Amino acid sequence: MIGIFFSILAGAMISTQNIFNTRMSGKIGSWGSTTVVLGLGLIASLIVFTIVEDTPLFALSGINPIFLLSGVFGVTLVYCLMRGMAILGPAYTVSITMVSQLAVASTIDTFGLFHFEPVPFTWTKALGLSILMAGILIFKLGHRIPVLHRQEKPKETYAQEAK
């Protein structure tokens, strides 16, 4: 249950943070906003680290050096989401991000990458991912699909039906 709570909170924070970032980037630019956001994040995480953790900050021995790239991923993530929201809007950007995230996570699970136990990619997972993608297309392009439009009757028809 706590995992579900953290996941929901993370989704809410990602969406809200990126909306704030996008608004800030209108004043100081995308890279300025990325710098401010991650700089403040560094300060906040150092404060929490010193209060909560009991391990040394730079105890990096035994860590695969490629995992240190996650900081670069963070910078890229903040920048790309900010630009995506500025171009596509929040809902569409988050929807596409969610499908991309699920596809990459499924690939990592399926092939057991980064020392995770392999988890078979079943037809139900493929179906779920396909439904998500179809949902995004309907969400974005639904106004162009005639079948999804409710046909409204002319006002004269309502007057005649009332008689």
N, C-alpha and C positions, 0 to 999 in steps of 0.2 A: 504494500500500500504506500509506503514512504517513497518507493521508486516512482510510482505513478504521480505522487504529489510533486516530487522534484522535476519530473518531466514536464508536467503541466506548467509549473512555475518557470522552467527554462523557456518553454515556448512563449509564455507571456512576456518574459523579460527580453527575449530576442526581438520579438515584434515591436515592443515599446521602445527598446533601445535604438533600434534602427530607424524608427520614425523620428525620434529625437535627433539622432545623428544626421539624418537627411535634412531636417530643419536647420541644424547648426551649420551644415555644409553650405547652405545658401548664403551664409554670412562670412565664413572663413575658408571655404573651399573644402573639397573632399579629403585631401591629404591633411589639411589643418585640423579638420574634425576628427579624422582617424588618430592623429597624434594626441589631441586633447583627450579623447575618449580612452585610449589605451594608456596614456600617462596617468590619468586619474584612476584608472583600473589598477595600474601598478601600485600606486600609493595605497589604495584601499586593500589590495591583496596583501601587501607587506604588513599593514596594520593587523589584519585578521591573522596572517601567518604567525606573527610574533605573539599573538594572544592564544591561538589555538594549537599550533603545532609544537611538537617537542623534538623535532629533528632539525639538523642543520640545513640551512637553505641551499647550500651548494654541495650537498652529498650526492654528486652525480656519477660516482663510480658504479660501474655495472649497468648503467643506462645506455641503451643503444643510441649512439650519437644522432641517428636520423630522427629519433623522437623529439629532439630539440627543435626541429623545424616547426613544431606546433605553434610556436610564437609567430613565425612567418605566416602560417595558416590563419592565425587570429587576425593579423593585419589585413591579409587578403580578404578574409571573411567580412570584416567590418566595412572595408572599402567597397567590395562587390555588392553587398546588401544595400548599402547606402545609395550607390549608383543605380542599382536595379529598382529601388523604391522611387527614386527621382524620375526614372523613365517609365516604369510600368505601374507604379502605385503599390501600396503595401500588401493588399490581399493577393494580387497576382504574383508578386515577388515571393511572398512567403509560401504560397502554394507550390510554385516551381521549386523553391528551395527545399521544401519538405519532400517532394518526390525525388529530387536529386539526392538528398540525404538518405532516404530510405533505399534507393538503388545502390548507392555506394556501400551503405551498411550491410545490405544483403550480399553484395559481392564479397565483402570482408568476411562475413559469416560463412558463406558458401565455400570459399577457398581456404578458410582458416588463416587468413593473413594476420600479421602482427601478433602471432602467438595465441590467437583465439582458437577454440575448438571448432572444427568445421561443423556447420549445420546445413543439412541438405536443403537445396532450393526446390521447393515443391510446386506443384501446379497451383495450389491455393495462394502461395505467395506471389506467383506470377499474375494470377487473376486479381489479387488485391492491388498490386502495383498498377496493373492495366486499368482497373476501375478508378484509382486515384488520378491517373493521367487523363482518362476520359472525363472525369469530374472537373478537372481544371479546364479542359477544352470547352466543356459546356458552360462553366462559370464565366470564362472569358468571351466565348464566341456564341453563347446562347441566344443573344439578341439577333444573330444572323441566321438562326436555324428556324425555319417557318413552323415546324412541328411543335416547337416549344412555346410558340406564341398562342395566347388565348385570343380567339377571334371575338372581337367586340361587335355587338349588334349596333346598327345606326340608331340614333335616338328616336327616329320615327317608328321603328319596330317596337320599341318599348311602349310607345303611346298607343299603337294599334293593339298590342297584347293586353293592355290594361282595360280596353273597351269590352 
